[in-house]
Amino acid sequence: MKCKLIFGALAVVLAPAAHSQCCGFGMSYDNVVVWPQPDLRVPVPAASSAKKAPPILPKSRPAVQANAHKLAQHFPADKRAEMEKVYLQSMDIYLQVEKKMGWAPRDMAGGLAAFLVGNYMVLKNTEVPDEDFNAVARQIRAQNKLQNINDRNEADKVRDVFEQSAMIGAFMALAYKSHQQQPQPPAVYENMRNAARENLQLVLKGDPSNLFIDKNGMRFQ
């Protein structure tokens, strides 16, 4: 994604649409209901054993354009087309990362990990190495709540959670990286941090300020 597209999107954060209809930077409450709240006490499987774990795949056909459109509706009308393009390109970036990490295509664990890590990077204003990112994905994949997500929810909702989580996570990570290259005004980045904090709080049900990510996955300190 070109940095100028991210920089333009950062400015949009100054005027988000009705906050009562969205959580943080676009995550909908409907998706939060489906999100399998991770148990951070679950040990992170070793990389060798994690490769044996079956991926959890959405059963519905991809709907990337539709989900980018849904996320964009949380912004002012004159910014929606721009944000839809941003989310589409964010999904492209996520799919490249997914391939780089060696994950099964469209594995739920990767999309959810991207959401957690991307928001964490913005909130903590810190880089997350690939090794730590992969540990978070393994930690999520090992949890029973994710293993049976397709049994507990409608197929389209599971797909939407995966795609929207991946889009938001990739965008937040790119926003963080862009901010390092070209710092944004304090008010802009603080709005991003507030959005990241709310996103994490909603899915983790805990205080994100106490969240810590390293090669051993996620935990509350």
N, CA, C and O of each residue as an XYZ file, in Angstrom:
884
protein
N       0.840     -1.188      0.000
C       0.000      0.000      0.000
C       0.880      1.245      0.000
O       1.861      1.303      0.741
N       0.552      2.228     -0.806
C       1.319      3.455     -0.836
C       1.083      4.239      0.444
O      -0.040      4.324      0.940
N       2.167      4.813      0.972
C       2.060      5.534      2.235
C       1.072      6.697      2.148
O       0.380      6.996      3.122
N       1.002      7.358      0.980
C       0.114      8.508      0.887
C      -1.341      8.106      1.091
O      -2.139      8.915      1.565
N      -1.700      6.879      0.746
C      -3.061      6.415      0.967
C      -3.317      6.257      2.456
O      -4.386      6.621      2.945
N      -2.337      5.715      3.184
C      -2.472      5.577      4.629
C      -2.520      6.941      5.295
O      -3.342      7.161      6.186
N      -1.658      7.862      4.883
C      -1.644      9.184      5.497
C      -2.992      9.873      5.319
O      -3.484     10.538      6.231
N      -3.582      9.711      4.144
C      -4.899     10.304      3.927
C      -5.944      9.666      4.811
O      -6.834     10.345      5.322
N      -5.838      8.357      4.994
C      -6.801      7.660      5.837
C      -6.667      8.071      7.290
O      -7.665      8.138      8.008
N      -5.446      8.346      7.737
C      -5.244      8.771      9.111
C      -6.005     10.054      9.405
O      -6.532     10.236     10.503
N      -6.060     10.941      8.423
C      -6.781     12.192      8.622
C      -8.271     11.954      8.821
O      -8.940     12.725      9.508
N      -8.788     10.893      8.224
C     -10.201     10.576      8.350
C     -10.560     10.262      9.796
O     -11.702     10.463     10.209
N      -9.601      9.773     10.564
C      -9.861      9.381     11.939
C     -10.336     10.558     12.777
O     -11.010     10.374     13.791
N      -9.990     11.750     12.358
C     -10.404     12.920     13.118
C     -11.898     13.130     13.100
O     -12.434     13.863     13.931
N     -12.590     12.486     12.145
C     -14.037     12.693     12.050
C     -14.753     11.383     11.784
O     -15.361     11.228     10.725
N     -14.701     10.422     12.721
C     -15.405      9.162     12.515
C     -16.904      9.357     12.569
O     -17.394     10.318     13.161
N     -17.639      8.433     11.943
C     -19.093      8.507     11.967
C     -19.603      8.114     13.341
O     -18.820      7.876     14.260
N     -20.933      8.049     13.475
C     -21.574      7.821     14.768
C     -20.889      6.706     15.551
O     -20.911      5.544     15.147
N     -20.277      7.076     16.682
C     -19.501      6.103     17.441
C     -20.381      5.040     18.068
O     -19.904      3.943     18.358
N     -21.650      5.335     18.286
C     -22.545      4.347     18.870
C     -22.773      3.169     17.942
O     -23.272      2.129     18.374
N     -22.413      3.315     16.667
C     -22.639      2.255     15.696
C     -21.390      1.461     15.378
O     -21.449      0.506     14.604
N     -20.260      1.836     15.958
C     -19.044      1.094     15.669
C     -18.148      1.062     16.884
O     -18.282      1.860     17.811
N     -17.249      0.136     16.851
C     -16.309     -0.002     17.956
C     -14.939      0.376     17.448
O     -14.404     -0.275     16.552
N     -14.369      1.418     18.009
C     -13.040      1.801     17.586
C     -13.015      2.116     16.105
O     -13.861      2.860     15.608
N     -12.042      1.550     15.395
C     -11.848      1.886     13.987
C     -12.592      0.924     13.096
O     -11.984      0.238     12.274
N     -13.934      0.861     13.253
C     -14.751      0.129     12.309
C     -15.253     -1.229     12.723
O     -16.121     -1.769     12.037
N     -14.764     -1.829     13.811
C     -15.246     -3.157     14.193
C     -16.688     -3.060     14.676
O     -16.986     -2.268     15.570
N     -17.587     -3.856     14.095
C     -19.001     -3.792     14.453
C     -19.299     -4.673     15.644
O     -18.623     -5.674     15.878
N     -20.315     -4.291     16.394
C     -20.692     -5.064     17.575
C     -21.163     -6.464     17.182
O     -20.950     -7.419     17.929
N     -21.792     -6.594     16.030
C     -22.227     -7.916     15.567
C     -21.025     -8.849     15.453
O     -21.094    -10.014     15.843
N     -19.928     -8.330     14.916
C     -18.735     -9.155     14.768
C     -18.113     -9.489     16.115
O     -17.572    -10.578     16.304
N     -18.192     -8.549     17.051
C     -17.634     -8.810     18.374
C     -18.363     -9.973     19.040
O     -17.753    -10.753     19.772
N     -19.668    -10.093     18.788
C     -20.440    -11.197     19.359
C     -19.920    -12.537     18.842
O     -19.864    -13.516     19.587
N     -19.543    -12.577     17.577
C     -19.047    -13.809     16.966
C     -17.590    -14.076     17.350
O     -17.172    -15.230     17.439
N     -16.830    -13.027     17.572
C     -15.395    -13.146     17.881
C     -15.192    -14.119     19.037
O     -15.824    -13.962     20.081
N     -14.324    -15.123     18.876
C     -14.058    -16.069     19.967
C     -13.068    -15.469     20.961
O     -11.858    -15.512     20.742
N     -13.582    -14.916     22.040
C     -12.720    -14.261     23.025
C     -11.587    -15.194     23.444
O     -11.845    -16.257     24.008
N     -10.334    -14.813     23.178
C      -9.219    -15.717     23.486
C      -8.921    -15.773     24.980
O      -9.031    -14.777     25.695
N      -8.546    -16.946     25.422
C      -8.103    -17.149     26.797
C      -6.588    -16.989     26.806
O      -5.870    -17.836     26.274
N      -6.102    -15.913     27.404
C      -4.672    -15.615     27.348
C      -3.854    -16.504     28.279
O      -2.628    -16.400     28.326
N      -4.532    -17.375     29.017
C      -3.807    -18.324     29.876
C      -3.394    -19.575     29.105
O      -2.601    -20.378     29.597
N      -3.932    -19.739     27.896
C      -3.608    -20.924     27.105
C      -2.163    -20.850     26.623
O      -1.777    -19.868     25.987
N      -1.361    -21.866     26.912
C       0.045    -21.848     26.469
C       0.145    -21.817     24.944
O      -0.731    -22.321     24.242
N       1.203    -21.228     24.456
C       1.427    -21.145     23.016
C       2.091    -22.440     22.545
O       3.164    -22.795     23.034
N       1.462    -23.154     21.594
C       2.093    -24.386     21.089
C       3.407    -24.073     20.380
O       3.567    -23.002     19.794
N       4.332    -25.006     20.438
C       5.582    -24.844     19.703
C       5.294    -24.779     18.213
O       4.304    -25.339     17.742
N       6.149    -24.102     17.477
C       5.941    -23.945     16.038
C       5.838    -25.292     15.335
O       5.049    -25.441     14.402
N       6.619    -26.270     15.767
C       6.603    -27.581     15.116
C       5.266    -28.287     15.291
O       4.756    -28.885     14.343
N       4.693    -28.226     16.480
C       3.404    -28.874     16.715
C       2.269    -28.059     16.124
O       1.242    -28.617     15.737
N       2.439    -26.738     16.048
C       1.381    -25.877     15.508
C       1.108    -26.187     14.045
O      -0.022    -26.049     13.576
N       2.153    -26.611     13.318
C       1.973    -26.916     11.899
C       1.054    -28.113     11.688
O       0.495    -28.298     10.607
N       0.903    -28.922     12.733
C       0.041    -30.087     12.633
C      -1.422    -29.747     12.935
O      -2.323    -30.527     12.624
N      -1.648    -28.591     13.538
C      -3.013    -28.206     13.889
C      -3.788    -27.843     12.632
O      -3.269    -27.112     11.788
N      -5.004    -28.326     12.481
C      -5.780    -28.003     11.278
C      -6.202    -26.545     11.278
O      -6.586    -26.020     12.323
N      -6.142    -25.881     10.139
C      -6.607    -24.490     10.065
C      -8.123    -24.425     10.209
O      -8.827    -25.383      9.890
N      -8.612    -23.304     10.686
C     -10.051    -23.079     10.802
C     -10.424    -22.112      9.679
O     -10.029    -20.946      9.704
N     -11.179    -22.594      8.703
C     -11.456    -21.820      7.501
C     -12.928    -21.400      7.432
O     -13.809    -22.206      7.731
N     -13.205    -20.158      7.043
C     -14.593    -19.754      6.805
C     -15.191    -20.629      5.705
O     -14.518    -20.965      4.731
N     -16.444    -20.988      5.871
C     -17.098    -21.869      4.906
C     -17.754    -21.109      3.759
O     -17.988    -21.679      2.693
N     -18.049    -19.836      3.965
C     -18.675    -19.035      2.907
C     -17.628    -18.524      1.924
O     -16.452    -18.388      2.263
N     -18.070    -18.247      0.713
C     -17.190    -17.693     -0.303
C     -16.705    -16.313      0.127
O     -17.421    -15.603      0.833
N     -15.497    -15.919     -0.287
C     -14.984    -14.597      0.080
C     -15.941    -13.475     -0.335
O     -16.617    -13.557     -1.361
N     -15.977    -12.426      0.493
C     -16.808    -11.249      0.208
C     -16.015    -10.002      0.603
O     -16.496     -9.147      1.346
N     -14.793     -9.927      0.087
C     -13.884     -8.859      0.491
C     -14.433     -7.478      0.132
O     -14.388     -6.558      0.950
N     -14.947     -7.335     -1.081
C     -15.482     -6.038     -1.500
C     -16.643     -5.619     -0.601
O     -16.719     -4.466     -0.176
N     -17.530     -6.543     -0.316
C     -18.688     -6.236      0.523
C     -18.261     -5.862      1.933
O     -18.834     -4.951      2.530
N     -17.271     -6.546      2.471
C     -16.834     -6.240      3.831
C     -16.059     -4.932      3.901
O     -16.169     -4.203      4.886
N     -15.288     -4.627      2.882
C     -14.627     -3.323      2.839
C     -15.672     -2.215      2.783
O     -15.515     -1.166      3.409
N     -16.732     -2.457      2.032
C     -17.824     -1.481      1.930
C     -18.508     -1.293      3.285
O     -18.815     -0.169      3.679
N     -18.744     -2.401      3.995
C     -19.380     -2.314      5.321
C     -18.538     -1.497      6.288
O     -19.057     -0.635      6.998
N     -17.253     -1.764      6.315
C     -16.384     -1.028      7.229
C     -16.348      0.456      6.889
O     -16.298      1.305      7.779
N     -16.373      0.758      5.613
C     -16.294      2.155      5.194
C     -17.526      2.959      5.598
O     -17.470      4.187      5.675
N     -18.634      2.274      5.855
C     -19.858      2.984      6.212
C     -19.782      3.644      7.577
O     -20.649      4.449      7.917
N     -18.770      3.325      8.363
C     -18.619      3.932      9.675
C     -17.980      5.313      9.608
O     -17.755      5.945     10.640
N     -17.690      5.779      8.406
C     -17.018      7.057      8.234
C     -17.922      8.048      7.511
O     -18.926      7.653      6.919
N     -17.574      9.337      7.555
C     -18.382     10.352      6.874
C     -18.589     10.001      5.408
O     -17.724      9.394      4.777
N     -19.731     10.384      4.876
C     -20.121      9.990      3.521
C     -19.067     10.356      2.480
O     -18.834      9.596      1.540
N     -18.424     11.529      2.641
C     -17.456     11.957      1.634
C     -16.119     11.229      1.735
O     -15.246     11.424      0.889
N     -15.948     10.385      2.765
C     -14.706      9.639      2.935
C     -14.879      8.138      2.704
O     -13.904      7.389      2.742
N     -16.104      7.701      2.466
C     -16.361      6.264      2.400
C     -15.688      5.584      1.226
O     -15.151      4.487      1.380
N     -15.702      6.197      0.072
C     -15.061      5.588     -1.093
C     -13.564      5.430     -0.850
O     -12.977      4.409     -1.208
N     -12.945      6.442     -0.242
C     -11.519      6.380      0.064
C     -11.233      5.263      1.063
O     -10.280      4.502      0.898
N     -12.060      5.171      2.094
C     -11.820      4.153      3.120
C     -12.084      2.746      2.583
O     -11.416      1.795      2.988
N     -13.042      2.609      1.688
C     -13.294      1.301      1.083
C     -12.043      0.842      0.322
O     -11.650     -0.322      0.403
N     -11.435      1.756     -0.404
C     -10.210      1.427     -1.129
C      -9.086      1.069     -0.158
O      -8.311      0.148     -0.414
N      -9.001      1.798      0.954
C      -7.983      1.519      1.972
C      -8.154      0.115      2.530
O      -7.180     -0.625      2.670
N      -9.387     -0.253      2.849
C      -9.623     -1.580      3.418
C      -9.346     -2.686      2.403
O      -8.820     -3.739      2.764
N      -9.692     -2.458      1.142
C      -9.392     -3.450      0.113
C      -7.884     -3.668     -0.006
O      -7.421     -4.806     -0.086
N      -7.131     -2.588     -0.016
C      -5.686     -2.717     -0.124
C      -5.097     -3.318      1.153
O      -4.089     -4.023      1.103
N      -5.724     -3.039      2.293
C      -5.267     -3.640      3.544
C      -5.434     -5.157      3.489
O      -4.585     -5.893      3.992
N      -6.525     -5.629      2.882
C      -6.727     -7.069      2.754
C      -5.669     -7.674      1.838
O      -5.176     -8.771      2.099
N      -5.322     -6.972      0.776
C      -4.257     -7.450     -0.107
C      -2.946     -7.607      0.668
O      -2.225     -8.592      0.509
N      -2.660     -6.621      1.500
C      -1.442     -6.679      2.314
C      -1.510     -7.856      3.279
O      -0.529     -8.579      3.453
N      -2.677     -8.050      3.909
C      -2.809     -9.165      4.844
C      -2.546    -10.500      4.144
O      -1.851    -11.356      4.692
N      -3.086    -10.684      2.954
C      -2.909    -11.945      2.240
C      -1.443    -12.188      1.900
O      -0.994    -13.334      1.884
N      -0.692    -11.120      1.628
C       0.742    -11.257      1.400
C       1.452    -11.693      2.681
O       2.342    -12.542      2.655
N       1.041    -11.094      3.804
C       1.633    -11.457      5.096
C       1.299    -12.905      5.434
O       2.156    -13.655      5.902
N       0.052    -13.292      5.197
C      -0.403    -14.655      5.450
C       0.492    -15.660      4.709
O       0.903    -16.674      5.274
N       0.780    -15.368      3.465
C       1.642    -16.249      2.671
C       3.055    -16.269      3.229
O       3.677    -17.326      3.336
N       3.557    -15.097      3.584
C       4.906    -14.989      4.147
C       5.040    -15.811      5.428
O       6.075    -16.431      5.668
N       3.989    -15.812      6.245
C       4.032    -16.511      7.526
C       3.845    -18.022      7.366
O       4.063    -18.782      8.309
N       3.441    -18.450      6.170
C       3.253    -19.869      5.925
C       1.955    -20.426      6.465
O       1.842    -21.631      6.691
N       0.958    -19.551      6.678
C      -0.336    -19.990      7.183
C      -1.207    -20.496      6.041
O      -1.020    -20.104      4.889
N      -2.149    -21.360      6.360
C      -3.124    -21.794      5.363
C      -3.920    -20.574      4.897
O      -4.257    -19.725      5.722
N      -4.226    -20.460      3.618
C      -4.995    -19.322      3.119
C      -6.325    -19.163      3.846
O      -7.114    -20.103      3.932
N      -6.561    -17.972      4.362
C      -7.809    -17.580      5.025
C      -8.051    -18.356      6.327
O      -9.196    -18.582      6.718
N      -6.987    -18.750      6.977
C      -7.120    -19.378      8.292
C      -7.603    -18.320      9.285
O      -7.014    -17.243      9.381
N      -8.667    -18.624     10.019
C      -9.244    -17.683     10.976
C      -8.209    -17.180     11.966
O      -8.213    -16.001     12.320
N      -7.317    -18.066     12.423
C      -6.338    -17.683     13.444
C      -5.461    -16.530     12.967
O      -5.107    -15.653     13.755
N      -5.109    -16.527     11.684
C      -4.275    -15.462     11.154
C      -4.995    -14.128     11.132
O      -4.428    -13.106     11.518
N      -6.251    -14.131     10.677
C      -7.012    -12.893     10.621
C      -7.242    -12.292     11.991
O      -7.129    -11.079     12.168
N      -7.567    -13.140     12.970
C      -7.807    -12.646     14.323
C      -6.502    -12.162     14.954
O      -6.485    -11.156     15.664
N      -5.411    -12.882     14.692
C      -4.114    -12.448     15.208
C      -3.716    -11.100     14.618
O      -3.158    -10.256     15.319
N      -3.998    -10.893     13.336
C      -3.686     -9.608     12.693
C      -4.437     -8.473     13.374
O      -3.880     -7.399     13.600
N      -5.706     -8.716     13.701
C      -6.510     -7.699     14.388
C      -5.887     -7.346     15.739
O      -5.733     -6.171     16.071
N      -5.535     -8.362     16.506
C      -4.963     -8.137     17.838
C      -3.610     -7.451     17.750
O      -3.352     -6.490     18.475
N      -2.752     -7.933     16.877
C      -1.404     -7.384     16.771
C      -1.417     -5.976     16.187
O      -0.704     -5.101     16.677
N      -2.218     -5.742     15.145
C      -2.279     -4.412     14.551
C      -2.755     -3.358     15.533
O      -2.181     -2.273     15.617
N      -3.806     -3.678     16.276
C      -4.302     -2.736     17.279
C      -3.296     -2.543     18.414
O      -3.131     -1.438     18.931
N      -2.632     -3.627     18.791
C      -1.615     -3.556     19.844
C      -0.474     -2.626     19.430
O      -0.003     -1.822     20.234
N      -0.032     -2.736     18.181
C       1.064     -1.898     17.704
C       0.712     -0.417     17.805
O       1.538      0.397     18.218
N      -0.519     -0.074     17.426
C      -0.940      1.328     17.503
C      -1.065      1.767     18.953
O      -0.583      2.838     19.322
N      -1.714      0.941     19.783
C      -1.929      1.317     21.177
C      -0.617      1.504     21.923
O      -0.442      2.481     22.652
N       0.301      0.569     21.740
C       1.575      0.609     22.471
C       2.662      1.379     21.736
O       3.739      1.621     22.279
N       2.370      1.764     20.491
C       3.344      2.468     19.654
C       4.652      1.681     19.594
O       5.737      2.206     19.845
N       4.503      0.396     19.249
C       5.662     -0.493     19.227
C       5.557     -1.506     18.104
O       4.455     -1.881     17.704
N       6.685     -1.946     17.596
C       6.743     -2.966     16.548
C       6.518     -4.349     17.161
O       6.908     -4.593     18.302
N       5.889     -5.254     16.406
C       5.737     -6.648     16.814
C       6.450     -7.507     15.771
O       6.018     -7.544     14.618
N       7.524     -8.194     16.140
C       8.262     -9.025     15.188
C       7.402    -10.180     14.667
O       6.420    -10.570     15.300
N       7.782    -10.718     13.512
C       7.050    -11.835     12.923
C       6.952    -13.016     13.885
O       5.913    -13.671     13.967
N       8.035    -13.284     14.610
C       8.042    -14.410     15.544
C       6.929    -14.263     16.589
O       6.256    -15.236     16.930
N       6.743    -13.039     17.092
C       5.718    -12.800     18.107
C       4.325    -12.860     17.492
O       3.386    -13.374     18.101
N       4.203    -12.332     16.286
C       2.936    -12.364     15.560
C       2.511    -13.811     15.326
O       1.345    -14.163     15.510
N       3.443    -14.626     14.929
C       3.159    -16.034     14.684
C       2.768    -16.742     15.972
O       1.914    -17.629     15.962
N       3.389    -16.353     17.079
C       3.049    -16.956     18.367
C       1.609    -16.642     18.752
O       0.909    -17.495     19.296
N       1.170    -15.425     18.473
C      -0.218    -15.048     18.766
C      -1.179    -15.888     17.933
O      -2.198    -16.358     18.439
N      -0.856    -16.075     16.660
C      -1.715    -16.895     15.796
C      -1.791    -18.328     16.306
O      -2.869    -18.923     16.312
N      -0.665    -18.891     16.733
C      -0.666    -20.256     17.268
C      -1.485    -20.331     18.557
O      -2.207    -21.300     18.791
N      -1.366    -19.316     19.369
C      -2.105    -19.269     20.629
C      -3.610    -19.260     20.377
O      -4.366    -19.929     21.081
N      -4.038    -18.500     19.373
C      -5.467    -18.436     19.041
C      -5.931    -19.751     18.430
O      -6.995    -20.262     18.781
N      -5.142    -20.293     17.526
C      -5.526    -21.522     16.824
C      -5.702    -22.697     17.796
O      -6.469    -23.619     17.521
N      -5.002    -22.662     18.913
C      -5.040    -23.770     19.869
C      -6.282    -23.762     20.756
O      -6.484    -24.688     21.541
N      -7.113    -22.729     20.640
C      -8.208    -22.576     21.586
C      -9.500    -23.214     21.086
O      -9.841    -23.129     19.906
N     -10.203    -23.849     22.008
C     -11.443    -24.551     21.668
C     -12.495    -23.605     21.085
O     -13.268    -23.999     20.212
N     -12.523    -22.365     21.563
C     -13.520    -21.414     21.081
C     -13.366    -21.143     19.594
O     -14.349    -20.876     18.902
N     -12.148    -21.211     19.106
C     -11.938    -21.014     17.677
C     -12.190    -22.306     16.912
O     -12.744    -22.280     15.813
N     -11.789    -23.428     17.484
C     -11.928    -24.706     16.796
C     -13.373    -25.010     16.412
O     -13.619    -25.651     15.390
N     -14.329    -24.558     17.220
C     -15.734    -24.852     16.891
C     -16.534    -23.621     16.487
O     -17.759    -23.611     16.599
N     -15.847    -22.587     16.018
C     -16.539    -21.350     15.652
C     -17.530    -21.573     14.512
O     -18.583    -20.937     14.473
N     -17.200    -22.470     13.587
C     -18.113    -22.736     12.473
C     -19.362    -23.483     12.919
O     -20.393    -23.418     12.251
N     -19.281    -24.182     14.025
C     -20.444    -24.914     14.532
C     -21.401    -24.015     15.303
O     -22.585    -24.324     15.443
N     -20.874    -22.898     15.800
C     -21.671    -22.039     16.678
C     -22.238    -20.810     15.979
O     -23.043    -20.088     16.567
N     -21.834    -20.558     14.736
C     -22.225    -19.321     14.074
C     -22.574    -19.558     12.609
O     -22.162    -20.550     12.008
N     -23.343    -18.625     12.046
C     -23.666    -18.688     10.627
C     -22.391    -18.514      9.798
O     -21.497    -17.753     10.167
N     -22.325    -19.214      8.703
C     -21.115    -19.214      7.880
C     -20.732    -17.815      7.408
O     -19.555    -17.456      7.425
N     -21.716    -17.025      6.986
C     -21.408    -15.677      6.498
C     -20.841    -14.797      7.602
O     -19.976    -13.960      7.342
N     -21.320    -14.976      8.835
C     -20.815    -14.164      9.941
C     -19.378    -14.523     10.268
O     -18.569    -13.648     10.577
N     -19.058    -15.811     10.201
C     -17.679    -16.238     10.441
C     -16.755    -15.642      9.383
O     -15.683    -15.129      9.703
N     -17.174    -15.713      8.130
C     -16.375    -15.119      7.049
C     -16.180    -13.624      7.269
O     -15.073    -13.113      7.101
N     -17.246    -12.919      7.644
C     -17.160    -11.472      7.838
C     -16.214    -11.128      8.981
O     -15.467    -10.154      8.896
N     -16.241    -11.916     10.046
C     -15.328    -11.675     11.157
C     -13.886    -11.837     10.693
O     -13.029    -11.018     11.025
N     -13.618    -12.885      9.932
C     -12.255    -13.094      9.431
C     -11.815    -11.926      8.548
O     -10.753    -11.346      8.773
N     -12.620    -11.581      7.552
C     -12.201    -10.569      6.586
C     -12.088     -9.195      7.222
O     -11.116     -8.480      6.979
N     -13.062     -8.817      8.028
C     -13.007     -7.493      8.637
C     -11.889     -7.399      9.668
O     -11.247     -6.356      9.791
N     -11.649     -8.479     10.411
C     -10.551     -8.473     11.378
C      -9.212     -8.323     10.666
O      -8.352     -7.555     11.098
N      -9.041     -9.063      9.570
C      -7.794     -8.984      8.813
C      -7.599     -7.588      8.234
O      -6.492     -7.050      8.274
N      -8.662     -6.999      7.699
C      -8.572     -5.655      7.123
C      -8.192     -4.625      8.170
O      -7.272     -3.832      7.965
N      -8.899     -4.635      9.293
C      -8.636     -3.647     10.340
C      -7.236     -3.844     10.909
O      -6.502     -2.878     11.116
N      -6.866     -5.103     11.163
C      -5.549     -5.360     11.718
C      -4.437     -4.910     10.805
O      -3.477     -4.283     11.254
N      -4.554     -5.224      9.516
C      -3.524     -4.814      8.562
C      -3.466     -3.302      8.444
O      -2.382     -2.722      8.375
N      -4.631     -2.660      8.421
C      -4.633     -1.197      8.333
C      -3.954     -0.570      9.542
O      -3.151      0.352      9.398
N      -4.276     -1.068     10.739
C      -3.697     -0.487     11.947
C      -2.178     -0.677     11.959
O      -1.441      0.237     12.330
N      -1.712     -1.853     11.559
C      -0.270     -2.090     11.517
C       0.403     -1.164     10.508
O       1.480     -0.630     10.772
N      -0.232     -0.976      9.356
C       0.328     -0.082      8.342
C       0.291      1.366      8.808
O       1.201      2.142      8.516
N      -0.767      1.729      9.535
C      -0.856      3.084     10.075
C       0.280      3.335     11.062
O       0.886      4.406     11.068
N       0.561      2.336     11.895
C       1.673      2.469     12.838
C       2.989      2.670     12.082
O       3.767      3.569     12.403
N       3.230      1.825     11.074
C       4.484      1.920     10.326
C       4.590      3.255      9.590
O       5.668      3.844      9.513
N       3.476      3.722      9.056
C       3.486      5.001      8.354
C       3.769      6.148      9.318
O       4.458      7.109      8.976
N       3.226      6.029     10.526
C       3.456      7.053     11.548
C       4.934      7.126     11.923
O       5.447      8.200     12.235
N       5.617      5.978     11.892
C       7.048      5.986     12.198
C       7.829      6.714     11.105
O       8.827      7.379     11.384
N       7.372      6.586      9.873
C       8.060      7.221      8.751
C       7.743      8.711      8.669
O       8.612      9.529      8.370
N       6.500      9.043      8.936
C       6.058     10.433      8.843
C       5.077     10.689      9.984
O       3.873     10.495      9.817
N       5.576     11.120     11.139
C       4.711     11.301     12.317
C       3.506     12.182     12.028
O       3.610     13.227     11.387
N       2.363     11.730     12.519
C       1.117     12.463     12.371
C       0.921     13.428     13.536
O       1.563     13.281     14.576
N       0.042     14.410     13.373
C      -0.251     15.319     14.493
C      -0.701     14.514     15.710
O      -1.361     13.486     15.557
N      -0.359     14.962     16.906
C      -0.710     14.218     18.117
C      -2.188     13.854     18.208
O      -2.522     12.755     18.650
N      -3.074     14.752     17.800
C      -4.516     14.480     17.901
C      -4.923     13.313     17.005
O      -5.784     12.515     17.375
N      -4.310     13.213     15.834
C      -4.636     12.139     14.904
C      -4.215     10.796     15.486
O      -5.000      9.849     15.518
N      -2.973     10.724     15.944
C      -2.496      9.443     16.456
C      -3.187      9.072     17.762
O      -3.394      7.889     18.031
N      -3.542     10.045     18.567
C      -4.253      9.733     19.814
C      -5.629      9.146     19.522
O      -6.090      8.258     20.238
N      -6.278      9.634     18.485
C      -7.556      9.033     18.077
C      -7.359      7.591     17.636
O      -8.180      6.728     17.945
N      -6.282      7.328     16.920
C      -5.973      5.957     16.528
C      -5.756      5.086     17.756
O      -6.253      3.961     17.824
N      -5.020      5.604     18.718
C      -4.752      4.841     19.943
C      -6.046      4.561     20.707
O      -6.234      3.464     21.234
N      -6.919      5.533     20.765
C      -8.199      5.325     21.445
C      -9.024      4.252     20.742
O      -9.673      3.430     21.389
N      -8.991      4.270     19.410
C      -9.715      3.261     18.645
C      -9.120      1.876     18.907
O      -9.853      0.908     19.112
N      -7.797      1.790     18.900
C      -7.131      0.509     19.149
C      -7.454     -0.005     20.543
O      -7.695     -1.198     20.730
N      -7.460      0.889     21.517
C      -7.774      0.495     22.897
C      -9.181     -0.085     22.983
O      -9.395     -1.110     23.631
N     -10.135      0.564     22.335
C     -11.511      0.094     22.405
C     -11.679     -1.235     21.677
O     -12.370     -2.128     22.166
N     -11.056     -1.368     20.523
C     -11.137     -2.634     19.792
C     -10.623     -3.791     20.642
O     -11.265     -4.837     20.734
N      -9.476     -3.599     21.253
C      -8.875     -4.658     22.057
C      -9.711     -4.963     23.301
O      -9.874     -6.122     23.681
N     -10.225     -3.933     23.915
C     -11.023     -4.144     25.128
C     -12.280     -4.946     24.825
O     -12.695     -5.786     25.623
N     -12.879     -4.688     23.683
C     -14.115     -5.379     23.320
C     -13.902     -6.869     23.079
O     -14.750     -7.677     23.460
N     -12.805     -7.244     22.465
C     -12.607     -8.660     22.139
C     -11.874     -9.423     23.231
O     -12.002    -10.643     23.333
N     -11.098     -8.705     24.053
C     -10.340     -9.378     25.104
C     -11.034     -9.341     26.461
O     -10.717    -10.138     27.345
N     -11.984     -8.416     26.629
C     -12.703     -8.258     27.897
C     -11.735     -7.976     29.046
O     -11.944     -8.444     30.166
N     -10.701     -7.230     28.777
C      -9.726     -6.864     29.793
C      -9.104     -5.528     29.442
O      -9.354     -4.994     28.361
N      -8.301     -4.983     30.335
C      -7.674     -3.683     30.135
C      -6.499     -3.814     29.163
O      -5.481     -4.410     29.515
N      -6.621     -3.272     27.951
C      -5.547     -3.423     26.956
C      -4.230     -2.795     27.397
O      -3.171     -3.178     26.900
N      -4.277     -1.849     28.311
C      -3.030     -1.230     28.762
C      -2.141     -2.242     29.464
O      -0.932     -2.037     29.571
N      -2.735     -3.343     29.947
C      -1.969     -4.393     30.620
C      -1.590     -5.544     29.684
O      -0.996     -6.533     30.113
N      -1.941     -5.403     28.398
C      -1.643     -6.463     27.437
C      -0.175     -6.419     27.041
O       0.401     -5.345     26.870
N       0.424     -7.595     26.897
C       1.820     -7.690     26.486
C       1.942     -8.821     25.473
O       1.372     -9.895     25.668
N       2.681     -8.586     24.393
C       2.903     -9.583     23.344
C       4.392     -9.783     23.162
O       5.155     -8.825     23.038
N       4.796    -11.051     23.149
C       6.178    -11.391     22.845
C       6.212    -12.764     22.186
O       5.180    -13.227     21.700
N       7.353    -13.423     22.156
C       7.475    -14.714     21.488
C       6.654    -15.798     22.170
O       6.476    -16.884     21.617
N       6.154    -15.512     23.368
C       5.299    -16.459     24.093
C       3.820    -16.129     23.922
O       2.983    -16.653     24.657
N       3.488    -15.271     22.966
C       2.104    -14.932     22.700
C       1.617    -13.744     23.496
O       2.388    -12.847     23.839
N       0.313    -13.746     23.789
C      -0.314    -12.634     24.505
C      -0.531    -12.995     25.965
O      -0.761    -14.154     26.312
N      -0.451    -11.980     26.804
C      -0.818    -12.172     28.215
C      -1.084    -10.807     28.842
O      -0.617     -9.774     28.363
N      -1.840    -10.840     29.912
C      -2.044     -9.632     30.703
C      -1.001     -9.602     31.810
O      -0.831    -10.577     32.542
N      -0.319     -8.500     31.925
C       0.719     -8.392     32.948
C       0.110     -7.983     34.294
O       0.833     -7.842     35.281
